[in-house]
């Protein structure tokens, strides 16, 4: 009996060491759930229905749903969340899902108080750091070729506009990435818990509440990044050119959202040009 207790304690210690990676897991391990959090999570787990995506769903000649973003597969978030993940707001979900091509989930949804985070480009395939450069941004080459100092007949090839969606702006704390990868020990155990037949709903609800406790359901408003004064991300440090900074900080779509906040509000096309 004593030997069994020692073995359990040893396994728990090993698990704690394996899980103590990054600020997110540190925060998670120190979280004390409230009864309200447990009950809310239990309700959501109990009422959850599996979503089955219909293949080849399209309305010719447009509105064809693209394939899942493979770059999100390395994130623990997509163990449960769809790819792409934003589905609730019909008006803004396309714009929000576009951001998942180059911004990690935790950049928007992990916002701890009184903690100074830094942000770097990271290759989500092997967690390596990517050197900041203008071409990591969507408008990079287009912007550079508008420079009057460049030859007028500069040729723009197809490859010029390719974006590597595996490169994402990721939050770091003390030089360590915050994001939880899909192959992490905690992620593996969570997956097994969910797949195991007969697992009590209370256990799943507890784990779900624990995972989401350090996170915010809604990310920052568009203006947090798309503004010229105190933006959330230092885009210049991330490699953006002056032209890119101007275009991102004065994005017309975010300006539209700031003017028309009601989901049911109807607008005229001409209003978008104001």
C-alpha positions in Angstrom: 0.0 0.0 0.0 2.8 2.4 0.9 4.6 1.5 -2.3 1.5 2.4 -4.3 1.2 5.8 -2.6 4.8 6.5 -3.3 4.4 5.6 -6.9 1.4 7.9 -7.3 3.2 10.7 -5.6 6.2 10.2 -8.0 4.0 10.2 -11.0 2.3 13.4 -9.9 5.7 15.0 -9.3 6.8 14.0 -12.8 3.6 15.4 -14.3 4.1 18.7 -12.5 7.6 19.0 -13.9 6.4 18.2 -17.4 3.5 20.6 -17.2 5.5 23.5 -15.7 6.3 25.0 -19.1 5.5 28.6 -19.9 3.5 31.2 -18.1 0.1 29.8 -19.2 0.7 26.4 -17.6 2.2 28.0 -14.5 -0.9 30.1 -14.2 -3.1 27.1 -14.8 -1.3 25.0 -12.2 -1.9 27.8 -9.6 -5.6 28.3 -10.4 -8.2 27.6 -7.8 -11.5 27.1 -9.5 -14.7 28.6 -8.0 -17.9 26.7 -7.7 -19.4 29.0 -10.3 -16.7 28.2 -12.8 -17.2 24.4 -12.2 -21.0 24.6 -12.6 -20.7 26.8 -15.8 -18.2 24.3 -17.3 -20.3 21.3 -16.3 -23.4 22.9 -18.0 -21.4 23.5 -21.2 -19.9 20.0 -21.3 -23.3 18.4 -20.6 -25.0 20.4 -23.4 -22.2 20.1 -25.9 -23.0 18.5 -29.3 -20.4 17.3 -31.7 -20.2 19.5 -34.8 -19.9 17.6 -38.0 -18.7 19.6 -41.0 -20.3 18.9 -44.4 -17.8 18.3 -47.1 -17.8 20.2 -50.4 -20.1 22.9 -49.1 -20.3 25.7 -51.6 -22.5 28.0 -53.5 -21.2 28.3 -57.1 -19.4 30.4 -58.2 -18.3 31.6 -54.7 -18.7 31.1 -51.0 -16.6 27.9 -51.2 -15.3 27.0 -47.8 -11.6 26.6 -47.7 -9.7 23.7 -46.2 -8.7 23.7 -42.5 -5.7 25.7 -41.6 -3.0 23.0 -41.0 -0.9 25.5 -39.1 -3.5 25.5 -36.3 -3.0 21.8 -35.8 0.1 22.4 -33.6 -1.9 24.4 -31.1 -3.6 22.7 -28.1 -6.6 25.0 -28.7 -7.7 23.1 -31.8 -8.0 19.9 -29.9 -11.5 21.1 -29.2 -12.0 24.3 -31.1 -12.8 24.3 -34.8 -10.3 25.4 -37.5 -10.9 28.2 -38.2 -12.2 28.9 -34.7 -14.3 32.1 -34.9 -17.9 31.3 -35.8 -20.3 33.3 -33.7 -20.3 36.7 -35.3 -21.5 36.5 -38.9 -20.2 40.0 -39.5 -16.7 39.7 -38.1 -15.8 36.0 -38.2 -14.1 36.1 -41.6 -11.9 39.1 -40.5 -11.1 37.4 -37.2 -10.3 34.0 -38.8 -7.9 35.7 -41.2 -5.8 36.7 -38.2 -5.3 33.1 -37.2 -3.0 32.8 -40.3 -0.3 34.9 -38.5 -1.3 35.4 -34.9 -1.3 32.7 -32.2 -4.5 32.2 -30.2 -2.7 33.2 -26.9 -1.7 36.6 -28.3 -5.4 37.6 -28.1 -6.8 35.3 -25.4 -4.0 35.2 -22.8 -4.1 38.6 -21.2 -2.8 38.3 -17.6 -2.8 41.4 -15.4 0.3 43.1 -14.2 2.5 40.9 -16.5 4.7 42.4 -19.2 4.7 40.1 -22.3 6.8 40.4 -25.4 5.9 39.2 -28.8 8.0 37.3 -31.4 7.4 35.5 -34.7 7.5 31.7 -34.0 7.4 28.7 -36.4 4.6 26.6 -34.9 6.0 23.4 -36.5 9.1 23.2 -34.3 8.6 26.3 -31.9 11.7 28.0 -33.3 12.1 31.8 -33.4 11.6 33.4 -36.8 13.7 36.6 -37.5 11.5 39.6 -37.9 11.3 40.9 -41.5 8.7 42.8 -43.7 7.8 39.9 -45.9 6.2 38.2 -42.9 3.3 40.6 -43.3 0.7 40.3 -46.0 1.3 43.6 -47.6 5.1 43.5 -47.4 6.2 43.2 -51.1 3.3 45.2 -52.4 4.4 48.0 -50.1 8.0 47.8 -50.9 7.3 47.9 -54.6 5.4 51.2 -54.2 8.7 52.8 -53.0 9.6 55.4 -55.6 13.2 54.6 -55.2 12.7 51.2 -56.8 12.9 50.6 -60.6 9.5 51.2 -62.2 9.6 47.9 -64.1 10.3 45.6 -61.1 8.5 42.3 -61.7 6.3 40.9 -59.0 6.1 37.1 -59.2 3.5 34.7 -57.6 5.9 33.7 -54.9 6.2 37.3 -53.8 2.8 37.2 -52.1 3.0 33.8 -50.3 2.5 33.9 -46.6 3.8 31.1 -44.4 0.8 30.5 -42.1 3.0 28.5 -39.8 4.8 31.7 -38.7 2.7 33.4 -36.0 3.1 36.3 -33.7 3.3 34.6 -30.3 3.5 36.0 -26.7 6.6 35.3 -24.7 7.4 35.7 -21.0 11.0 35.6 -19.8 12.1 34.4 -23.2 9.7 31.4 -23.1 6.7 31.0 -25.4 3.4 31.0 -23.6 1.4 28.8 -26.0 0.6 25.2 -25.1 1.6 22.9 -27.9 -0.5 19.9 -29.0 2.2 17.4 -28.0 2.7 18.7 -24.5 2.2 16.2 -21.6 -0.8 18.2 -20.2 -2.3 18.3 -23.7 -1.8 14.6 -24.2 -3.5 13.7 -20.9 -6.4 16.1 -21.6 -6.9 14.4 -24.9 -6.9 10.9 -23.4 -9.4 12.1 -20.7 -11.8 13.3 -23.4 -11.5 10.2 -25.5 -11.8 7.7 -22.7 -15.2 6.0 -22.6 -16.9 6.3 -19.3 -15.0 9.4 -18.1 -17.2 11.3 -15.6 -18.6 14.5 -16.9 -17.4 16.2 -13.7 -13.8 15.3 -14.5 -14.1 16.7 -18.0 -15.9 19.8 -16.7 -13.1 20.4 -14.1 -10.4 20.1 -16.8 -12.3 22.4 -19.2 -12.8 25.0 -16.6 -9.1 24.8 -15.6 -7.9 25.2 -19.2 -10.0 28.3 -19.8 -9.5 29.9 -16.4 -6.3 31.9 -17.4 -7.9 32.9 -20.7 -10.3 35.6 -21.8 -13.2 34.5 -24.0 -13.1 37.7 -26.0 -9.9 39.0 -27.3 -8.9 42.7 -27.3 -10.9 45.1 -29.5 -9.6 45.7 -33.0 -8.4 49.2 -31.9 -5.9 47.6 -29.5 -3.6 46.9 -32.5 -5.1 48.9 -35.3 -4.2 52.4 -33.9 -1.3 54.7 -33.9 -1.2 55.4 -30.1 0.1 52.7 -27.8 -0.8 49.6 -29.9 -0.8 46.2 -28.3 1.9 44.9 -30.7 5.1 46.7 -31.6 4.8 46.0 -35.3 8.1 47.8 -36.2 9.9 45.5 -33.8 8.2 42.6 -35.6 9.6 43.7 -38.9 6.9 45.9 -40.4 7.9 48.8 -42.7 6.6 52.3 -42.3 4.1 51.7 -45.1 2.9 48.5 -43.5 2.5 50.3 -40.1 0.4 52.9 -41.7 -1.9 50.4 -43.5 -2.3 48.1 -40.4 -2.9 50.9 -37.9 -5.4 52.6 -40.2 -7.2 49.5 -41.4 -10.5 50.3 -43.1 -12.2 47.2 -41.8 -11.5 48.0 -38.2 -12.7 51.5 -38.8 -15.9 50.1 -40.0 -16.3 47.9 -36.9 -15.8 51.0 -34.7 -18.6 52.9 -36.4 -21.1 50.0 -36.8 -21.1 48.0 -33.6 -24.6 46.6 -33.8 -24.7 43.2 -35.5 -28.1 43.9 -37.0 -27.3 47.4 -38.2 -27.8 47.8 -42.0 -25.4 50.1 -43.9 -25.0 51.4 -47.4 -21.9 50.6 -49.5 -21.2 54.3 -49.8 -20.9 54.5 -46.0 -17.8 52.3 -46.1 -16.0 54.9 -48.2 -16.4 57.7 -45.7 
